[in-house]
Amino acid sequence: MNRLTNEEKQSLARVLEIIYGHDSQLLNLKNSFNEKTVEATEKAFVALTDCNENMKNLVTSLIGGGRLRSTCWLKRTLKAFERKLESDRVKFDGLACRAAVARNWKSEIVMSTYGI
């Protein structure tokens, strides 16, 4: 399992905060974030973009539309992605998208920090 740098862990924590809001459980796991956590978060963002047109526009503008369905895009763009999310304070189309992503992906993100 590949390790993330402290800067990547911090960026990933901020990205997760965009999806889940302030979540003590996720913040407490920050030091255990790894490649699997990035992959699980990437899947969550793909699900969110499928649900939310504003997020889709943001992600495709950062990584290019054709590469959205490829994997490993989040790790390659993690710092830029975090900065863009922070600067724009992305508006979600609705709580339903966030709730669905939270329900479907949070446990995978948490489990990834344990190497599962």
TIKEDO-365313 format. One record per residue: residue number from 1; chain; x negated, y negated, z of N, C-alpha, C in turn. Coordinates in nm, 4 decimals. Each point is the difference from the previous one (the first is absolute). Example, Ala and Ser with C-alpha at 12.3 -4.5 7.8 and 13.67 -1.06 7.14 Angstrom:
% TIKEDO-365313
 resi chain     n.px     n.py     n.pz    ca.px    ca.py    ca.pz     c.px     c.py     c.pz
    1     A  -1.3190   0.5690   0.7800   0.0890  -0.1190   0.0000  -0.0900  -0.1200   0.0000
    2     A   0.0350  -0.1050  -0.0720  -0.0820  -0.1190   0.0060   0.0770  -0.1090   0.0730
% end
This chain:
% TIKEDO-365313
 resi chain     n.px     n.py     n.pz    ca.px    ca.py    ca.pz     c.px     c.py     c.pz
    1     A  -0.0853   0.1168   0.0000   0.0853  -0.1168   0.0000  -0.0903  -0.1236   0.0000
    2     A   0.0166  -0.0861  -0.0972  -0.0833  -0.1189  -0.0109   0.0437  -0.1061   0.0991
    3     A  -0.0983  -0.0710   0.0508   0.0260  -0.1071   0.0953   0.0226  -0.1312  -0.0742
    4     A   0.0704  -0.0877   0.0639   0.0188  -0.1358  -0.0506  -0.0904  -0.0933   0.0787
    5     A  -0.0393  -0.1088  -0.0620  -0.0758  -0.1011   0.0720   0.0948  -0.0710   0.0964
    6     A  -0.0566  -0.0702   0.0956   0.0838  -0.0761   0.0938   0.0826  -0.1043  -0.0734
    7     A  -0.0589  -0.0621  -0.1029   0.0738  -0.0996  -0.0782   0.1177   0.0655  -0.0740
    8     A  -0.0214   0.1189  -0.0545   0.1087   0.0710  -0.0687   0.1091   0.0398   0.0994
    9     A  -0.0392   0.0425   0.1188   0.0990   0.0355   0.1022   0.0837  -0.1216   0.0390
   10     A  -0.0650  -0.1137   0.0147   0.0711  -0.1233   0.0358   0.0965  -0.0401  -0.1117
   11     A  -0.0460   0.0071  -0.1240   0.0870  -0.0335  -0.1134   0.1182   0.0953  -0.0065
   12     A  -0.0262   0.1284   0.0206   0.1077   0.0989  -0.0037   0.1001  -0.0262   0.1122
   13     A  -0.0483  -0.0380   0.1169   0.0905  -0.0324   0.1112   0.0908  -0.1168  -0.0367
   14     A  -0.0551  -0.0997  -0.0661   0.0816  -0.1147  -0.0412   0.1013   0.0387  -0.1069
   15     A  -0.0427   0.0855  -0.0924   0.0921   0.0480  -0.1041   0.1147   0.0778   0.0651
   16     A  -0.0320   0.0885   0.0943   0.1043   0.0761   0.0693   0.0942  -0.0905   0.0778
   17     A  -0.0525  -0.1094   0.0517   0.0853  -0.0942   0.0727   0.1027  -0.0651  -0.0921
   18     A  -0.0350  -0.0150  -0.1272   0.0961  -0.0532  -0.0970   0.1182   0.0958  -0.0136
   19     A  -0.0277   0.1292  -0.0018   0.1082   0.0986  -0.0139   0.0778   0.0152   0.1306
   20     A  -0.0708   0.0173   0.1103   0.0637   0.0405   0.1251   0.0178  -0.1113   0.1015
   21     A  -0.0496  -0.1194  -0.0293   0.0010  -0.1037   0.1012  -0.1016   0.0370   0.1076
   22     A   0.0033  -0.0689   0.1111  -0.0949   0.0315   0.1077   0.0390   0.1347   0.0589
   23     A  -0.0867   0.0985  -0.0153   0.0264   0.1352   0.0477  -0.1180   0.0442   0.0854
   24     A   0.0192   0.0056   0.1302  -0.1077   0.0341   0.0932  -0.0587   0.1372  -0.0286
   25     A   0.0833   0.0940  -0.0361  -0.0493   0.1351  -0.0282  -0.1018  -0.0030  -0.1141
   26     A   0.0342  -0.0675  -0.1088  -0.0920  -0.0062  -0.1139  -0.1254  -0.0800   0.0340
   27     A   0.0161  -0.1110   0.0706  -0.1169  -0.0803   0.0375  -0.0958   0.0771   0.0902
   28     A   0.0535   0.0819   0.0882  -0.0842   0.0805   0.0891  -0.0783   0.1074  -0.0760
   29     A   0.0457   0.0357  -0.1186  -0.0669   0.1023  -0.0799  -0.1017  -0.0587  -0.0980
   30     A  -0.0144  -0.1312  -0.0021  -0.0840  -0.0666  -0.1002  -0.1406   0.0594  -0.0078
   31     A  -0.0622   0.0303   0.1112  -0.1354   0.0545  -0.0015  -0.0066   0.1398  -0.0619
   32     A   0.1138   0.0661  -0.0113   0.0050   0.1339  -0.0591   0.0435  -0.0009  -0.1465
   33     A   0.0263  -0.1178  -0.0565   0.0390  -0.0072  -0.1412  -0.1100   0.0619  -0.0851
   34     A   0.0423   0.0711  -0.1050  -0.0936   0.0675  -0.0890   0.0577   0.0033  -0.1412
   35     A  -0.0649   0.0739  -0.0881   0.0450   0.0091  -0.1395   0.1433   0.0540  -0.0093
   36     A   0.0353   0.0962   0.0834   0.1362   0.0538  -0.0023   0.1019  -0.1058   0.0402
   37     A  -0.0391  -0.0876   0.0909   0.0890  -0.1090   0.0414   0.0231  -0.0950  -0.1167
   38     A  -0.1073  -0.0289  -0.0735   0.0125  -0.0856  -0.1187   0.0925   0.0659  -0.1013
   39     A  -0.0178   0.1292  -0.0238   0.0841   0.0720  -0.0964   0.1470  -0.0017   0.0425
   40     A   0.0267   0.0225   0.1286   0.1380  -0.0015   0.0488   0.0600  -0.1404  -0.0121
   41     A  -0.0793  -0.1022   0.0295   0.0469  -0.1377  -0.0124   0.0260  -0.0341  -0.1459
   42     A  -0.0855   0.0493  -0.0872   0.0184  -0.0211  -0.1436   0.1334   0.0595  -0.0453
   43     A   0.0300   0.1205   0.0456   0.1278   0.0635  -0.0342   0.1178  -0.0831   0.0531
   44     A  -0.0163  -0.0530   0.1203   0.1060  -0.0832   0.0576   0.0221  -0.1243  -0.0847
   45     A  -0.1081  -0.0634  -0.0465   0.0151  -0.1200  -0.0824   0.0591   0.0322  -0.1363
   46     A  -0.0332   0.1149  -0.0565   0.0619   0.0386  -0.1272   0.1503   0.0185   0.0207
   47     A   0.0384   0.0640   0.1101   0.1428   0.0166   0.0299   0.0667  -0.1357   0.0212
   48     A  -0.0700  -0.0900   0.0676   0.0553  -0.1332   0.0235   0.0157  -0.0764  -0.1309
   49     A  -0.0983   0.0120  -0.0892   0.0107  -0.0705  -0.1281   0.1113   0.0575  -0.0854
   50     A   0.0234   0.1304   0.0117   0.1109   0.0591  -0.0736   0.1323  -0.0592   0.0479
   51     A   0.0069  -0.0341   0.1268   0.1218  -0.0533   0.0598   0.0089  -0.1513  -0.0130
   52     A  -0.1128  -0.0659  -0.0077  -0.0025  -0.1438   0.0160  -0.0712  -0.0685  -0.1164
   53     A   0.0713  -0.0734  -0.0792  -0.0552  -0.0650  -0.1196  -0.1060  -0.1043   0.0337
   54     A   0.0156  -0.0744   0.1096  -0.1023  -0.0979   0.0375  -0.1336   0.0677   0.0275
   55     A   0.0033   0.1117   0.0717  -0.1241   0.0728   0.0285  -0.0588   0.0565  -0.1290
   56     A   0.0842   0.0492  -0.0870  -0.0494   0.0549  -0.1261  -0.0747  -0.1078  -0.0785
   57     A   0.0551  -0.1192  -0.0057  -0.0669  -0.1084  -0.0711  -0.1343  -0.0337   0.0631
   58     A  -0.0065  -0.0018   0.1318  -0.1251  -0.0293   0.0691  -0.1053   0.1072  -0.0290
   59     A   0.0368   0.1239   0.0192  -0.0958   0.1084  -0.0173  -0.0469   0.0087  -0.1445
   60     A   0.0913  -0.0082  -0.0937  -0.0420   0.0099  -0.1398  -0.0848  -0.1182  -0.0426
   61     A   0.0214  -0.1166   0.0582  -0.0851  -0.1141  -0.0346  -0.1406   0.0180   0.0554
   62     A  -0.0130   0.0685   0.1123  -0.1317   0.0221   0.0596  -0.0770   0.1129  -0.0672
   63     A   0.0683   0.1052  -0.0392  -0.0715   0.1175  -0.0503   0.0279   0.0306  -0.1455
   64     A   0.0925  -0.0682  -0.0614   0.0368   0.0300  -0.1381   0.1108   0.1040  -0.0015
   65     A   0.0995  -0.0225  -0.0806   0.1193   0.0841  -0.0003  -0.0237   0.1450  -0.0307
   66     A  -0.0881   0.0291  -0.0925  -0.0213   0.1381  -0.0407  -0.0670   0.0848   0.1045
   67     A  -0.0702  -0.0635   0.0934  -0.0733   0.0768   0.0992   0.0773   0.0236   0.1281
   68     A   0.1209  -0.0510   0.0105   0.0779   0.0159   0.1217   0.0250   0.1468   0.0319
   69     A   0.0196   0.0802  -0.1006   0.0269   0.1417   0.0231  -0.1273   0.0816   0.0198
   70     A  -0.1153  -0.0608  -0.0205  -0.1242   0.0709   0.0289  -0.0227  -0.0038   0.1504
   71     A  -0.0893   0.0839   0.0474  -0.0276   0.0030   0.1427  -0.1277  -0.0770   0.0311
   72     A  -0.0212  -0.0268   0.1245  -0.1189  -0.0684   0.0527  -0.0053  -0.1478  -0.0347
   73     A   0.1088  -0.0591  -0.0442  -0.0026  -0.1423  -0.0317  -0.0104  -0.0850   0.1258
   74     A   0.0581   0.0449   0.1108   0.0012  -0.0819   0.1202  -0.1403  -0.0179   0.0567
   75     A  -0.0773   0.1065   0.0094  -0.1360  -0.0125   0.0554  -0.0839  -0.0939  -0.0851
   76     A   0.0133   0.0090  -0.1324  -0.0780  -0.0859  -0.0897   0.0367  -0.1472   0.0161
   77     A   0.1234  -0.0286   0.0371   0.0464  -0.1390   0.0062   0.0373  -0.0435   0.1404
   78     A  -0.0419   0.0737   0.1011   0.0502  -0.0195   0.1365  -0.0168  -0.1432   0.0496
   79     A  -0.1166  -0.0576  -0.0106  -0.0231  -0.1350   0.0527   0.0806  -0.1036  -0.0784
   80     A  -0.0029   0.0092  -0.1334   0.0764  -0.0948  -0.0827   0.1492   0.0150   0.0264
   81     A   0.0455   0.1234   0.0161   0.1407   0.0277   0.0264   0.0421  -0.0632   0.1321
   82     A  -0.0826   0.0193   0.1035   0.0307  -0.0580   0.1305   0.0052  -0.1523  -0.0084
   83     A  -0.0972  -0.0607  -0.0673  -0.0022  -0.1467  -0.0132   0.1244  -0.0511  -0.0720
   84     A   0.0387   0.0678  -0.1067   0.1167  -0.0424  -0.0775   0.1267   0.0111   0.0848
   85     A   0.0137   0.1090   0.0723   0.1171   0.0171   0.0862   0.0033  -0.1074   0.1086
   86     A  -0.1153  -0.0287   0.0592  -0.0078  -0.1020   0.1047   0.0321  -0.1386  -0.0538
   87     A  -0.0537  -0.0331  -0.1176   0.0172  -0.1356  -0.0517   0.1415  -0.0257  -0.0513
   88     A   0.0606   0.1000  -0.0584   0.1324  -0.0182  -0.0585   0.1133   0.0308   0.0961
   89     A  -0.0292   0.0714   0.1080   0.1054   0.0428   0.0920   0.1185   0.0539  -0.0795
   90     A  -0.0267   0.1098  -0.0657   0.0946   0.0622  -0.0906   0.1367   0.0155   0.0648
   91     A   0.1009  -0.0333  -0.0741   0.1373   0.0158   0.0458   0.0534   0.1329  -0.0533
   92     A   0.0530   0.0800   0.0883   0.0594   0.1261  -0.0413   0.1423  -0.0248  -0.0464
   93     A   0.0429   0.0775  -0.0988   0.1361  -0.0137  -0.0519   0.1026   0.0307   0.1076
   94     A  -0.0338   0.0875   0.0885   0.0955   0.0316   0.1040  -0.0564   0.0957   0.1012
   95     A   0.0663   0.0046   0.1109  -0.0417   0.0866   0.1078   0.0111   0.1470  -0.0390
   96     A   0.0878   0.0320  -0.0897   0.0185   0.1397  -0.0386  -0.1280   0.0602  -0.0565
   97     A  -0.0736  -0.0751  -0.0829  -0.1255   0.0507  -0.0560  -0.1014   0.0253   0.1106
   98     A  -0.0149  -0.0958   0.0891  -0.0954   0.0170   0.1104   0.0386   0.1170   0.0888
   99     A   0.1277   0.0119   0.0298   0.0452   0.1074   0.0884  -0.0232   0.1365  -0.0634
  100     A   0.0270   0.0114  -0.1293  -0.0204   0.1272  -0.0689  -0.1473   0.0382  -0.0017
  101     A  -0.0864  -0.0953  -0.0305  -0.1436   0.0279  -0.0028  -0.0490   0.0343   0.1400
  102     A   0.0440  -0.0744   0.0994  -0.0413   0.0272   0.1377   0.0409   0.1411   0.0411
  103     A   0.1207   0.0350  -0.0282   0.0510   0.1318   0.0379  -0.0746   0.1115  -0.0715
  104     A  -0.0253  -0.0190  -0.1284  -0.0562   0.1077  -0.0810  -0.1515   0.0142   0.0083
  105     A  -0.0724  -0.1044   0.0358  -0.1459   0.0051  -0.0106  -0.0759  -0.0242   0.1288
  106     A   0.0603  -0.0556   0.1018  -0.0758  -0.0318   0.1204  -0.0611   0.1242   0.0641
  107     A   0.0750   0.1076   0.0081  -0.0553   0.1196   0.0644  -0.1203   0.0544  -0.0773
  108     A   0.0026  -0.0077  -0.1325  -0.1157   0.0452  -0.0789  -0.1207  -0.0894   0.0258
  109     A   0.0235  -0.1306   0.0110  -0.1097  -0.0934   0.0293  -0.0592   0.0314   0.1372
  110     A   0.0834   0.0195   0.1001  -0.0486   0.0325   0.1345  -0.0741   0.1330  -0.0004
  111     A   0.0557   0.1007  -0.0604  -0.0633   0.1320  -0.0026  -0.1355  -0.0031  -0.0707
  112     A  -0.0137  -0.0866  -0.0997  -0.1263  -0.0084  -0.0730  -0.1163  -0.0405   0.0904
  113     A   0.0291  -0.0772   0.1033  -0.1065  -0.0441   0.0906  -0.0521   0.1135   0.0863
  114     A   0.0764   0.1083   0.0073  -0.0414   0.1182   0.0744  -0.0596   0.1062  -0.0919
  115     A  -0.0160  -0.0344  -0.1280  -0.0579   0.0942  -0.0961   0.0971   0.1053  -0.0482
  116     A   0.1282  -0.0268   0.0177   0.1031   0.0973  -0.0409   0.0578  -0.0396  -0.1330
% end
